[in-house]
Amino acid sequence: MITHDAGNAPYVVLESVDSGDQHALAERAARFRSVFTAAPAGVVLLGLDGIVAQANPAATALLGFVGDDLSGADVG
């Protein structure tokens, strides 16, 4: 598992949106994709099963992967 030195994930961000507000959902999704892709720090999103759901370009490069090779990896 990829964790912080203290053994915990260093950040958790939760946000709630009314699922009926499709415009707000689309805006938040676009903002997330933009920040996720452009972040200089490596960001890896894991499912509860320990499988990599997404990794941004910085994480992929940092860990020595190419393209989407990290997606689907089991790190649990």
Buried (B, 14 or more C-beta within 10 A) or exposed (E): EEEEEEEEEEEEEEEEEEEEEEEEEEEEEEEEEEEBEEEEEBBBEBEEEEEBEBBBBBBBEBBEBEEEEBBEBEEE
